[in-house]
Amino acid sequence: MSRGTLFDKVWERHQVAVLPGGQTQLFIALHLIHEVTSPQAFAMLRERGLSVLFPQRTVATVDHIVPTDNQQRPFMDTLAEEMIETLERNCKDFGIKLYNIGSGHQGIVHVIAPELGLTQPGMTIACGDSHTSTHGAFGTIAFGIGTSQVRDVLATQTLAVSKLKVRKIQVDGELAAGVYAKDVILHIIRTLGVQAGVGYAYEYSGSTISALNMEERMTICNMSIEGGARCGYVNPDAVTYDYLRGRPQAPTDWEQAVRHWQTLASEADAVYDDVVTFKAATIAPTVTWGITPGQGVGVDERVPKLEELPPGERDLAAEAYQYMGITPGAPIAGMPVDVCFIGSCTNGRITDLREAAKIVQGRKVQPGVKAFVVPGSEVVKRQAEAEGLHEIFLAAGFEWRQPGCSMCLAMNPDKLQGRQVSASSSNRNFKGRQGSAAGRTLLMSPAMVAAAAVTGRVTDVREFV
C-alpha cells in the first residue's frame, strides 16, 4: 500500500474511525451541492427529522438545469423551475449558503468553489457530481458521491468509504504549441484505458504538470473519473498558493495556511502502488472518435481498425464505429461537425476562453455550423467581457451565453438534434450524452473546438498556432 503520499496524509488527518467492515469513516471538510442530486437527500433528512450538522461546511449553486440563453424567472422549463425553487427552499430552511443566479458568483459548482477560494489544499471534498475530482488540482481528496451519500454528509459531515490505492502518473517535458492540458488527460486515458483507475487515486506529477497553471491542472484532475479513478490530485506548490491568495474565502492568516499546506506534498521517498510515466513530446492534439473518453487518437492519426485493437476492446469499438458512423482506418481530421461547444467544468474557465479566442480572432464560423461559448461562472463571464473576448466570439459568429453546464450533459435547452456531430470541450462522449439519443460527440480542447468552428470540420489546431 502507498505511504507518505499526499493522499495518505490527507486521508489520515480526516479519518474519524475505521468501521467494522473495514471502511473508513471520513470527515468531509467541504460539501458542495447543486439542484440535481440534493432534493432527495434533503427529503430524506426531513423524513427522519434530521438537521444539517455543519451548514457552514456546505455550499450550493445552480448549474445543471439553468438555461444559458434566457435565465429570466420563472424558467420556461417547469421542471427546471421546480428544481431551482426546491434548492432555494432547502438552502433557506437548513441555513446553507446559495450562490444563485445574479449573486455574482453563480456558475458550475467545480468552477465557483476554486474561484471563491473555498477549495484549499489538504481538504476532503465531496459533491453529488462525478467530476468533483476537479478540486484535486489544489491537493485535495475530492470525489463524487450519490444522493444517499449527500444525505449522509448533510446529516453527519462524514462518509463511509474504502481507502484507495495510489497511482503516480508522471508527465515530463514541454508541451508543443497547440497541445493543451485537455490533450494530456485524453492521451493518458487513451493509453491506460477507462477502467485502469478503478480502485485508485491518481497523483499527477512531473515537469509538465508543474508547468501548468491552476486551471490547466483542474482540467486534468476533472477527467480522472473518465479513466476510472475515484479522484486525482496535484501536489500543492507556489502556483497553487498564488492562485488562492486574495480569493474571497482564502484563509485570513495566510502565512500560517501556507506553512500548513507545504507539509502536505508527497514525500520524496513516498511509496506508490503503481507508477506510470509519459513524455510530453509524444502528446498531440487529441480527439475522441468513439463513445468513451478512452477511444481517442491524435488529430493527425487515423481511427484504429478492429484488428489493431486488443481483443477486449473490439466489441465496444465495433459498437462505436456503427454509432458514430465512422470508418475504421479513416483519418479523424476532416470529419464534418455541426455544433461547436466551448464550456463545461472541464474547459469553461477564463484561460480556456482566451486560448479559443486566439484561434477565432479574425475568422468566421463556417456557414451551417452552430457555435457557442458558455462561461463557467458569472465571474468568468465578467472577466471575459472585460477583456473583450465576447466581442471576438460574437464577431466570428459564435453565440455568447450565460453561465451553466449547458450542452455538457444537456439537462437544459442546449441539446444536439438528431445525428448532429458536436465538437465539444466537455468531458463525456457517451451515447446520448449531449441531449440527442443519436447525437455524436467528439471531445477535444477549446482551441481545437474553435478550429473546428471556423473550418467546419475536425482540424489540427497547430495549423493556426
N, C-alpha and C positions, 0 to 999 in steps of 0.2 A: 504493500500500500504506500501511497505518497506520504512524504514527510517534509516539513519545512517550506511548503508552498504557501502562497497567499491563500489559496483555498483552505488549506488545513488550519491556518492561523485564524481566519475569519470564522470558519465553522466552529472551532474550539471556543472562541470568545462568545459565540451566540448559543452554545449548547446549554439547554436548561436541564435535560435529563436524557438518559438512554432508556428507552421504553422496553418492556418485557419482550416484545417481538424483535428487538434489535434496532429499530428505527431510532432516530434522534428527535427529541422534541426541541425544535429550533426556534429561537426568538427572532421575530421579524422586525427589523428596525424601521422600515418604511413600507407602507402598504399603499399601492396605487389602484384606484378603481375608476371605472367608466360605466357607461349606461347599459352595456350589453350583458355582462356577466354578474352584475351586482344585484339586480332586482330580486332574484330568487333567494340570494344569500340574506338580504335584509328581511325578506318574508319569513325565512327560517328563524331569524332572531326573534321576530315578533311572535311567531307561533310558540316559542319557548319562553317568552317573557325576558329575553336577554338584552343587554345594552352593549354598546361598543366599548371595549375595555379601555383602549387608549385612542380616543378620536383624534388627538393631535398627531398621531403617527399615521393617519390615513388621509390621503389627498385625492380629490376627484376632479375629473374633467369630462367633457363630452366630445367624442371624436368619430366613432364608427358610423353613426347613423345620420350625422348632420349633413344637410345638403351643402354643396360648395358654390352653387351659383346664386341662390336666393335663400338667405338664412332668416328671413322675416318670420316671426312667430304669429300664430301657430304654423308649424310646418305643413306643407301640402300633404305629406305622407302622415296619415293619422296615427299609424303605429309608431313612427319615429317621434311624433309629438308626445305620445303617451309614454315612451321610454325616457325622454328627457324630463318630462314632468315627474315621473317616478324617481329619477335620480335627484332632482331638485328637492322633492319632498323628503326623501331618505336622508339626504345630507343635512337638511334643516332639522329634522327630528332627532338625528343622532349626533349633531354638533360637528359635522365634518366639513372641512374647507372645500368649496367647489369653485374651480376656475371655469366659469360658464362663458358662453358667447358674449362678447362685449366687455369681459373683465380686463382685457388687455393681455391675458396670459392663457387664453383657451387654445387648445390645439391637441395634436396627437399626444397621448399620455407619455410616450417614450421620447418625445421631443421637449415637452414643457418641464418635466422633472429635472433634467440636466440644466436647462437654461435658467431655471429658477435657483439652482444650487441646492436642490433637495437631495439629489443623488451625490453621495460623497464616498470616498474610499473607506473600505472596511465595513460597509453596511451589508446586511442581508435585506434584500428587496423582493417583494412578491407582488404579482398583479395577475388578474384573470385575463391574461393575454399571452400568447405563446412567445411573442418577441420581446418579453421582458429582459431577455438576455442582453439586450442593448446596453443596459446600465453597467454591465461588467466592464465596459471600457474605462470606468473610473476605479477599478479594483474592488468591485463588489461581487458578492454571490447573489445573482438575480435570476429568478426563474418564474415562468408562467405557472399558474395554478387553475384548477377547476372551480366551479361555483361552490361546491360543498367546502372546499378549502378556503375560498373567500370568506365564507361564513365562519370558519374556524379562526381565521386571522382576526376578523372583526371582533369575535367574542373572547379570544384568549391571547391574541398577538403572538401566537405560536403555530407551528406546523409540525406534523409527524412526517418526517422524510428520511429516506435512506441516504447514507453518505455515498458520494460518487468517487470514482477513480479520477485521476488527473492525467490528461494527455498534454504534453508540451508540443505546440506547433510553432516551430521556429522558421521565420522567413528572413532571409538575409539578402542584402544588395539594394541597388537603387532601381525604382520602377521607371520604365521607359516613358517618354512623353505619350499621352493618350491612354495610359494604363492607370487605373484608379483603385481605390480600396474595394469597390464592388467587384472588380475583376479578380482581386486577390482572393476574396472569400468564395466566389464562384469557382475559381480554379482549385481551391482547397477541397470544396465539396465534390467537384467533378472527380478529383483524384482519389479521395478517400471513400466517397460514397455517402449516401443519405442515411445509412444505418450505422456507420462506423463509430459515431459518437454515443451510441446508446450506452447508458451507464457511466458516462464520462462528463467531467467538466473540461473545457478546452482552455489552456493558457496560451495566449498568443504572444510571441516574443521574437527577438532578433532585430537586426538593424533596420529592416524595412518597417517593422511595426513601430519602433522607437521614433522613426522619422515622420510618422503620420500625425496629423492634428487630431484633436479630440473627436471631431465629427466624423473623420475617416475611421477612427478606432470604433466609434459607435456603429458604423455601417458593418464592420467585420463582426463585432460581437452580436449584432442584431440577428445575423443569419446563422449563428451557431446551431440553433434549433433545427435549421434545414439540413444540417449534417448529422442530426440525431443526438447531439449533445444537449444536456439539460440546461447548461449555462456555459458562457465563455467569458474570459476576462483578460485584461491587460494590467500589468503591474503599474501602480501609480508612480508618476515621476514629475519633473518640473513642468512638463506640458500639461499634466492634469491640474497641478496647483495653479498655474497661470490662468487656465480656463475658469476655475472656480472662484478665483479672487474677485471680490466685489459683487458677486451674484446676490440677489435679494435674500436668499436663505443660507448663504455661506456662514461659516462659524464666525462669531464676533471676536473670539480670541484666536486670531489667525495663526500666529506663530506656534501656539500650543497644538493647534489642529494639525499643522504641517509636520511637527515633530512626531505626532502620533502616526500620521499617515506614512511617514518614512520607515516605520517599523514593520509595515505590512508586506512589503515586497517579498517575493520568494527568495530564499537564501541561495547563495552561490552554490552550496552543496546540497540543495534540495533534491529529494528523491521523487521521481515521477513514475507512474505506472506504464507510461509509454512516451516516446519522443519521435516526432516526425519532422523532417526538415524540407524546406523548399528554397529555391533560388529565384529571386525577383526577376532575373533576366529571362526566365523561361515563361513568364506570365504575359499573355497577350490580352487585348480587349476581348472579353468573353461574352458569349451569347448562349442562352439555353435554346435547344431545338425541340425538346420533348415536353413531358408532363410531370417532371420532378426537377428541382433545382440542380440535381446531380447530372442531368442529361444536358451537358453544355460542351461547347467547343470554342476554340479561339476563332475570332471573326475571319481569319484567313485560312481556316480549316474547312473540311467537309464533314457533313453528317456521317457518323460511322455506319458502316454496313453491318448487318446482323452477324456475319461470321467473324468480324473484327472485335466483337464484344465477348466478355466472359459468358459462359453458358447461363449463369444465374441471372444475367441482365437481359437476356434475349427476349423473353416473353413480354416484359414491360416495354422494351424498345419497339417490338412489333406493334404493340398497342399504341405507342406514341406515334409511330410512322402513320398509322391509319388515322388517328385522331387529328394530328397536325396537318395531314395532307402533304407530308414531306417525303422526298425521295431519298432513300439511303444512298450515300455516296455523293450527294449533291452538295455544292458549296452553300454555306449559310448566308454568305454575303450575297446581296441581290434579292433576297426574299422580300416581296412587297409587304408593306404594312398599311393598315387602315387608321389606326389610332395610336397616338404617342402620348404617354402619360409620364409626367415628371412629378414626383411627390412620394408620400408614404413615410413610415417611421424608419425605413432603411435609407432613403435618399431625398428627404424633403427639407433639409436644413440649408442655411444660407450659403455655405461653401458649395453645396450641390448645385444650387441655382446659379451661382457665379460661374461655375465651370460650364454649365449648359448654355448660359448666356453668351459666353465667349464663342461657342460654335454657331449660335444662332445669329449673332450680330451681323447686320448687312446682308442677310439671306432671307428667303421666304419659304414658308411651309408649302410643300407640294400640293397642288390642287387635288381635292378629294381626300386629303388626309386631315383627320381631326386631331389637333394637338392642344394640350392644355397643361398648365402648371398649377399645382396645388401646394402652397406653402405649408410647412408642417405645424405652424402655430401663428398666432396673432403677432408675436414678437418677430418671427421670421418674415412675415408679410410686411410689417412696418419697416424693417431693416432693408429688405429688398427694394421697397418703393423709395426709401431714402437714397439708395444707391442708383436708382433709375433702372433697375433690372426689369421691372414690369414693362417699362416703355420699350425695351429691346424685344421682349417676347411679343408684346402686342403688335409692334411694327412688323414683326416677322409673320404674324398670323396665328399666334398662339392665343388661347383664352387664358385669362388671369383670374384665378378663383379665390375663394375664401378657404380658411384652414379646415382640414378634416382628413379622414383616412381615404375618402374618395374611392377611386377605382382599384385600390389595392385589394379589397375584398368585396366591394360593390354592395354594401348594406345601406345604400343610399341611391339617389338617382343616377350616379355615374356608373354606367354599365356598358359592356360590349353588346352589340346587336348581332344575332345570328352567328355566322362563321368569321366575323371580323378577326383580324390579326392585330394584336397590341404589342407595340414596343414599350416596355414598362420598366420603370426604375424601382419597382416594388420587390417583393421577396418570395412570392409563390406563383408557380405556373401550373397549378393543378387544374384538372378538367373543371370548367365552370367557375373558376375562382373569381373571374372579373365580371360576373353577372349574367353571362350567357352560357347555357348548357353546351353550346357548340363553339364558344369563343376560344381563341388561341392566344397564348401569352408567350412572348419572348422576353426574358429577363436580361437586363444589361445596365450599364452605368448611365447616369443622367446625361453625360456628354454623348454617349452612344445613342440615346433616345433622341437627343437634339439633332444629331447627324441623320438619323432615320427620318425625322420630320421634314428636313429640308431636301432630302433626296427621294423620299417616298419608298425607301427600301432599307434593308439592313446594310449598313455602310461602315467601313473601317474608319473610326474617328481619327486615326492617325493621318488620314488624308487631309484633315483640317488643321492639325496642330504640328 
